[in-house]
């Protein structure tokens, strides 16, 4: 059999090298069968795994509310249900850090809108910046979502990190089925090193608090700890909460946490990203978060 070049044929979890010559007239029927069989088996296994996997329940999700007040720069912070996933600059903007000017049309992922009239936006390789809302098209897109003219299919946070969440209930690595979490309104994000001595205390104090208030705890591992090790550690603590894949955790940490928040850190936010609490974890942190949630619940009455 002649190998002119090698082509990589990708299955779901495997890579198989197949010669280009098999696709040409020089390939005999036997050669084609021998090299096609592994690829066919891989594809069949992938189909079987998908068929046997637990179904993911994803409820209908809609935030359309034409009777709600029009979104403005003044109420955008409180109108997080209408926040779009992405935004563009409508004018040039110079970062205070002295980095290069970002031109009009520069697009990024919205992390959150702050109470001071700024929006935290992740521009990818360009960086994460707090940009004046007035320099973006956020208000326009928020109103389009409110009126149903622009689609919003899930909460901002789950859209961003949902596919990167790992279920820690089993030693078998599998994605966290987050469909039912669409109904949650509070997410408690823990940024800590699973191998640090403080990790047990952080998880131990946050998971009961989250359970009392209906929040979902999500761990963002720090320190480059293998995913399986993180899962085993959480199960050993009796708190098999979902966690973010190690290879993306650092990037999400930079996006979500302000630079002045020291590690280990705790962040409480809504499903769409509105920040309610963020600080370095201390023994009194759980009590402070409980107070914030209680005040929020009172204001909603």
Beta strands, then each sheet from edge to edge (+ up, - down):
strand 1: 6-10
strand 2: 15-19
strand 3: 86-88
strand 4: 107-113
strand 5: 118-122
strand 6: 128-132
strand 7: 165-166
strand 8: 187-192
strand 9: 216-221
strand 10: 242-244
strand 11: 265-269
strand 12: 275-280
sheet 1: 1+ 2-
sheet 2: 3+ 4- 5+ 6-
sheet 3: 7+ 10- 9- 8- 11+ 12-
end
